[in-house]
Amino acid sequence: MKTYAVRAKTNKAEALISQLVDLGVIEAEELKKPHTHLADVMLAIRSQVKDKLTVQEVLEEVDAVRAKRYAASKKA
């Protein structure tokens, strides 16, 4: 299964999408606010997190992942 972001430019296109949904061929949901930039997506994701990481915690996690990848590449 693949996921697509689709913009219906005309009423006819919207009707076609609606028909496909009615046939059960696709599932579609209207976005409350379309994301135009990655920053919008990141803000939406971060707004759902209750315990947000500090910048220091993020840097520590990045360093740990980099160290693990570096160690794995040295073994290969």
C-alpha positions as CSV (number, residue, x, y, z in Angstrom):
1,M,0.0,0.0,0.0
2,K,1.3,3.5,-0.8
3,T,0.3,6.9,0.6
4,Y,-0.1,9.9,-1.6
5,A,-0.7,13.6,-0.9
6,V,-3.2,14.8,-3.6
7,R,-4.6,18.3,-4.3
8,A,-7.9,18.3,-6.0
9,K,-7.7,21.4,-8.3
10,T,-11.3,21.3,-9.5
11,N,-14.7,20.2,-8.4
12,K,-14.6,17.4,-11.0
13,A,-11.3,16.0,-9.4
14,E,-12.9,16.2,-6.0
15,A,-15.9,14.3,-7.3
16,L,-13.6,11.6,-8.8
17,I,-11.9,11.2,-5.4
18,S,-15.2,10.9,-3.7
19,Q,-16.3,8.2,-6.2
20,L,-13.2,6.2,-5.5
21,V,-13.8,6.5,-1.8
22,D,-17.4,5.3,-2.3
23,L,-16.2,2.3,-4.3
24,G,-13.9,1.4,-1.4
25,V,-10.8,1.5,-3.6
26,I,-9.1,4.3,-1.6
27,E,-9.3,6.0,1.7
28,A,-9.2,9.7,1.9
29,E,-9.2,12.2,4.7
30,E,-9.2,16.0,4.4
31,L,-6.2,17.6,6.2
32,K,-7.3,20.2,8.7
33,K,-4.4,22.4,7.6
34,P,-2.3,21.3,4.6
35,H,1.4,21.2,5.4
36,T,3.3,23.2,2.9
37,H,6.8,23.0,4.5
38,L,8.7,20.4,6.5
39,A,8.7,22.9,9.4
40,D,4.9,22.7,9.5
41,V,5.0,18.9,9.8
42,M,7.7,19.1,12.5
43,L,5.6,21.6,14.5
44,A,2.5,19.3,14.2
45,I,4.5,16.3,15.4
46,R,6.2,18.1,18.2
47,S,2.9,19.6,19.4
48,Q,1.6,16.1,20.1
49,V,4.6,15.1,22.3
50,K,4.0,15.6,26.1
51,D,7.6,15.2,27.3
52,K,9.6,17.2,24.9
53,L,13.4,16.6,24.7
54,T,15.7,19.4,25.5
55,V,18.3,20.5,23.0
56,Q,21.0,18.8,25.1
57,E,19.0,15.5,25.2
58,V,18.7,15.6,21.4
59,L,22.4,16.3,21.0
60,E,23.2,13.4,23.3
61,E,20.9,11.1,21.3
62,V,22.5,12.2,18.0
63,D,26.0,11.6,19.4
64,A,25.0,8.1,20.6
65,V,23.6,7.1,17.2
66,R,26.6,8.5,15.4
67,A,29.0,6.6,17.7
68,K,27.1,3.4,17.2
69,R,27.1,3.8,13.4
70,Y,30.8,4.7,13.5
71,A,31.6,1.6,15.5
72,A,29.5,-0.6,13.1
73,S,31.3,0.9,10.1
74,K,34.7,0.2,11.6
75,K,33.8,-3.5,12.0
76,A,32.8,-3.9,8.4
